[in-house]
Amino acid sequence: MRKLALALCLEFGFAFACTPSIAQDKKEAKKEPTAAQKKQQERMKDCNEQAGAKKMEGDARKKFMSTCLKGGSAKGEMTPQQARMKDCNKQASDKKMKGDDRKKFMSTCLKG
């Protein structure tokens, strides 16, 4: 009986002794994030802080995070494409355009 207990202790002892080296190998194999991943992580952090500061919850938070993470709009500014879309849309509305005429105008306007 003593031999069996001793054998079990040795078996478990070896398992625990080998575990740290296996864990260390896995840590070494872990890759560093790319520049794009780091940028996205930073954007996620910034957007999350803003949502927290505004005490947003539920659907409002989800909508804000979605918009914020798409880029540029984390601090409320519009991307150049969004600004162009807003301007073209206003022009089409001022001219009271509808249907195919509006589509053609928007297409031409957005191309620059």
Backbone as CSV, one residue per row, in Angstrom:
resi,resn,N_x,N_y,N_z,CA_x,CA_y,CA_z,C_x,C_y,C_z
1,MET,0.823,-1.196,0.000,0.000,0.000,0.000,0.865,1.258,0.000
2,ARG,1.940,1.214,0.771,2.833,2.367,0.832,3.499,2.618,-0.520
3,LYS,3.818,1.533,-1.205,4.469,1.674,-2.507,3.516,2.326,-3.517
4,LEU,2.249,1.954,-3.422,1.249,2.522,-4.318,1.095,4.022,-4.056
5,ALA,1.031,4.397,-2.776,0.903,5.809,-2.417,2.131,6.584,-2.876
6,LEU,3.323,6.003,-2.713,4.562,6.644,-3.131,4.586,6.809,-4.663
7,ALA,4.130,5.793,-5.360,4.105,5.853,-6.825,3.146,6.956,-7.303
8,LEU,2.007,7.076,-6.663,1.046,8.112,-7.027,1.618,9.507,-6.767
9,CYS,2.278,9.662,-5.640,2.870,10.970,-5.318,3.927,11.349,-6.345
10,LEU,4.771,10.385,-6.723,5.802,10.661,-7.723,5.178,11.011,-9.068
11,GLU,4.133,10.283,-9.427,3.464,10.538,-10.703,2.886,11.952,-10.734
12,PHE,2.197,12.327,-9.678,1.628,13.668,-9.631,2.721,14.719,-9.516
13,GLY,3.777,14.407,-8.824,4.896,15.341,-8.687,5.511,15.667,-10.028
14,PHE,5.691,14.653,-10.873,6.243,14.894,-12.202,5.290,15.707,-13.062
15,ALA,4.002,15.471,-12.918,3.017,16.218,-13.699,3.069,17.698,-13.342
16,PHE,3.167,17.989,-12.060,3.220,19.388,-11.634,4.563,20.025,-11.985
17,ALA,5.623,19.244,-11.961,6.941,19.783,-12.274,7.049,20.139,-13.759
18,CYS,6.390,19.399,-14.604,6.460,19.643,-16.050,5.508,20.753,-16.496
19,THR,4.461,21.009,-15.746,3.446,21.981,-16.151,4.004,23.386,-16.376
20,PRO,4.852,23.939,-15.514,5.342,25.302,-15.751,6.103,25.451,-17.066
21,SER,6.894,24.448,-17.442,7.645,24.565,-18.692,6.711,24.519,-19.896
22,ILE,5.634,23.758,-19.805,4.658,23.714,-20.894,3.964,25.062,-21.001
23,ALA,3.576,25.640,-19.881,2.910,26.935,-19.883,3.844,28.011,-20.423
24,GLN,5.121,27.911,-20.099,6.084,28.887,-20.571,6.221,28.814,-22.090
25,ASP,6.223,27.596,-22.640,6.313,27.433,-24.091,5.120,28.079,-24.787
26,LYS,3.929,27.957,-24.204,2.739,28.553,-24.799,2.829,30.070,-24.778
27,LYS,3.379,30.637,-23.708,3.525,32.093,-23.623,4.487,32.596,-24.693
28,GLU,5.557,31.857,-24.920,6.542,32.257,-25.913,5.961,32.184,-27.315
29,ALA,5.045,31.244,-27.550,4.452,31.078,-28.864,3.414,32.157,-29.167
30,LYS,2.956,32.879,-28.159,1.945,33.918,-28.354,2.530,35.061,-29.176
31,LYS,1.800,35.461,-30.220,2.285,36.495,-31.123,1.908,37.883,-30.612
32,GLU,2.726,38.841,-30.976,2.433,40.240,-30.667,1.356,40.736,-31.632
33,PRO,0.454,41.604,-31.181,-0.566,42.141,-32.088,0.067,43.024,-33.161
34,THR,-0.560,43.034,-34.324,-0.072,43.867,-35.419,-0.390,45.332,-35.117
35,ALA,0.143,46.211,-35.935,-0.106,47.646,-35.750,-1.594,47.953,-35.888
36,ALA,-2.251,47.301,-36.853,-3.690,47.521,-37.049,-4.486,47.033,-35.842
37,GLN,-4.072,45.897,-35.277,-4.761,45.367,-34.100,-4.557,46.286,-32.905
38,LYS,-3.365,46.812,-32.755,-3.094,47.737,-31.651,-3.941,48.998,-31.788
39,LYS,-4.061,49.494,-33.031,-4.861,50.688,-33.280,-6.327,50.422,-32.926
40,GLN,-6.840,49.258,-33.328,-8.234,48.903,-33.031,-8.444,48.729,-31.529
41,GLN,-7.463,48.148,-30.842,-7.559,47.982,-29.390,-7.602,49.344,-28.703
42,GLU,-6.784,50.268,-29.184,-6.768,51.616,-28.612,-8.102,52.316,-28.861
43,ARG,-8.643,52.139,-30.074,-9.939,52.737,-30.402,-11.029,52.152,-29.495
44,MET,-10.983,50.833,-29.273,-11.962,50.181,-28.401,-11.868,50.751,-26.988
45,LYS,-10.652,50.937,-26.519,-10.447,51.494,-25.176,-11.032,52.904,-25.090
46,ASP,-10.731,53.754,-26.087,-11.222,55.137,-26.089,-12.752,55.188,-26.141
47,CYS,-13.330,54.397,-27.040,-14.793,54.386,-27.180,-15.455,53.897,-25.902
48,ASN,-14.867,52.875,-25.301,-15.419,52.308,-24.071,-15.377,53.331,-22.939
49,GLU,-14.282,54.090,-22.855,-14.170,55.126,-21.823,-15.222,56.217,-22.034
50,GLN,-15.432,56.601,-23.293,-16.423,57.632,-23.589,-17.827,57.161,-23.236
51,ALA,-18.141,55.918,-23.593,-19.465,55.376,-23.280,-19.660,55.296,-21.770
52,GLY,-18.604,54.940,-21.055,-18.677,54.879,-19.601,-18.867,56.253,-18.984
53,ALA,-18.173,57.249,-19.532,-18.288,58.613,-19.014,-19.696,59.166,-19.232
54,LYS,-20.319,58.747,-20.336,-21.684,59.196,-20.625,-22.730,58.329,-19.936
55,LYS,-22.249,57.324,-19.202,-23.118,56.396,-18.465,-24.164,55.752,-19.377
56,MET,-23.713,55.333,-20.550,-24.610,54.700,-21.518,-24.800,53.235,-21.172
57,GLU,-25.987,52.725,-21.454,-26.305,51.324,-21.214,-27.194,50.798,-22.322
58,GLY,-27.236,49.499,-22.438,-28.165,48.840,-23.349,-27.968,49.201,-24.809
59,ASP,-29.087,49.402,-25.506,-29.065,49.665,-26.941,-28.350,50.968,-27.288
60,ALA,-28.486,51.981,-26.447,-27.819,53.255,-26.709,-26.302,53.062,-26.710
61,ARG,-25.802,52.267,-25.761,-24.363,51.993,-25.690,-23.906,51.196,-26.910
62,LYS,-24.694,50.187,-27.294,-24.344,49.370,-28.461,-24.259,50.225,-29.717
63,LYS,-25.227,51.100,-29.895,-25.253,51.964,-31.075,-24.054,52.904,-31.063
64,PHE,-23.776,53.508,-29.912,-22.637,54.408,-29.794,-21.330,53.677,-30.090
65,MET,-21.147,52.494,-29.502,-19.915,51.732,-29.694,-19.746,51.344,-31.161
66,SER,-20.828,50.953,-31.800,-20.762,50.581,-33.212,-20.297,51.756,-34.058
67,THR,-20.896,52.899,-33.841,-20.530,54.102,-34.592,-19.099,54.512,-34.277
68,CYS,-18.754,54.493,-33.022,-17.433,54.914,-32.576,-16.337,54.005,-33.145
69,LEU,-16.560,52.713,-33.137,-15.533,51.771,-33.577,-15.334,51.758,-35.088
70,LYS,-16.278,52.292,-35.827,-16.126,52.327,-37.280,-15.037,53.303,-37.698
71,GLY,-14.628,54.136,-36.772,-13.477,54.982,-37.031,-13.792,56.455,-37.113
72,GLY,-12.875,57.225,-36.581,-12.958,58.664,-36.694,-14.022,59.327,-35.846
73,SER,-15.138,58.669,-35.640,-16.248,59.316,-34.960,-16.213,59.127,-33.447
74,ALA,-15.099,58.633,-32.934,-14.986,58.410,-31.494,-15.142,59.704,-30.713
75,LYS,-14.691,60.799,-31.290,-14.781,62.081,-30.600,-15.831,62.987,-31.230
76,GLY,-16.649,62.424,-32.101,-17.757,63.176,-32.660,-17.502,63.760,-34.040
77,GLU,-16.257,63.681,-34.545,-16.003,64.246,-35.859,-16.442,63.282,-36.952
78,MET,-16.764,63.845,-38.110,-17.192,63.022,-39.239,-15.999,62.740,-40.140
79,THR,-16.047,61.598,-40.793,-15.021,61.284,-41.775,-15.283,62.136,-43.015
80,PRO,-14.304,62.311,-43.886,-14.529,63.104,-45.109,-15.689,62.553,-45.957
81,GLN,-15.811,61.232,-46.026,-16.905,60.629,-46.797,-18.262,60.959,-46.168
82,GLN,-18.327,60.930,-44.841,-19.582,61.265,-44.164,-19.946,62.735,-44.394
83,ALA,-18.947,63.612,-44.360,-19.195,65.041,-44.595,-19.692,65.272,-46.018
84,ARG,-19.078,64.569,-46.977,-19.502,64.705,-48.374,-20.937,64.216,-48.544
85,MET,-21.263,63.079,-47.912,-22.618,62.520,-47.990,-23.638,63.505,-47.413
86,LYS,-23.303,64.109,-46.294,-24.210,65.066,-45.663,-24.435,66.280,-46.562
87,ASP,-23.361,66.771,-47.145,-23.455,67.928,-48.025,-24.288,67.619,-49.277
88,CYS,-24.004,66.485,-49.912,-24.752,66.099,-51.119,-26.229,65.878,-50.800
89,ASN,-26.499,65.253,-49.663,-27.879,64.993,-49.251,-28.633,66.303,-49.033
90,LYS,-27.948,67.275,-48.427,-28.580,68.580,-48.205,-28.887,69.269,-49.534
91,GLN,-27.929,69.203,-50.458,-28.149,69.816,-51.771,-29.341,69.176,-52.490
92,ALA,-29.428,67.863,-52.439,-30.535,67.160,-53.097,-31.865,67.524,-52.438
93,SER,-31.871,67.650,-51.126,-33.100,68.023,-50.416,-33.506,69.459,-50.744
94,ASP,-32.515,70.364,-50.823,-32.807,71.759,-51.171,-33.431,71.869,-52.565
95,LYS,-33.003,70.994,-53.464,-33.533,70.990,-54.833,-34.815,70.165,-54.948
96,LYS,-35.228,69.583,-53.803,-36.443,68.758,-53.732,-36.427,67.622,-54.750
97,MET,-35.292,66.985,-54.845,-35.125,65.875,-55.788,-35.663,64.593,-55.183
98,LYS,-36.220,63.727,-56.048,-36.756,62.445,-55.612,-36.480,61.394,-56.672
99,GLY,-36.558,60.148,-56.259,-36.472,59.029,-57.190,-35.153,58.939,-57.934
100,ASP,-35.263,58.610,-59.226,-34.079,58.406,-60.055,-33.227,59.667,-60.190
101,ASP,-33.878,60.839,-60.258,-33.120,62.091,-60.359,-32.214,62.270,-59.142
102,ARG,-32.753,61.961,-57.970,-31.971,62.095,-56.730,-30.815,61.092,-56.727
103,LYS,-31.099,59.860,-57.147,-30.048,58.840,-57.185,-28.902,59.263,-58.102
104,LYS,-29.239,59.757,-59.287,-28.218,60.199,-60.241,-27.422,61.369,-59.670
105,PHE,-28.120,62.330,-59.073,-27.448,63.478,-58.497,-26.502,63.047,-57.373
106,MET,-26.990,62.185,-56.477,-26.175,61.725,-55.349,-24.938,60.980,-55.846
107,SER,-25.114,60.149,-56.842,-23.991,59.390,-57.392,-22.932,60.331,-57.947
108,THR,-23.341,61.295,-58.723,-22.420,62.262,-59.300,-21.761,63.108,-58.215
109,CYS,-22.542,63.575,-57.288,-22.052,64.429,-56.205,-21.033,63.685,-55.343
110,LEU,-21.303,62.433,-55.000,-20.419,61.670,-54.111,-19.106,61.282,-54.782
111,LYS,-19.111,61.216,-56.115,-17.864,60.886,-56.821,-16.875,62.032,-56.768
112,GLY,-17.374,63.208,-56.483,-16.476,64.330,-56.290,-16.536,65.264,-57.427
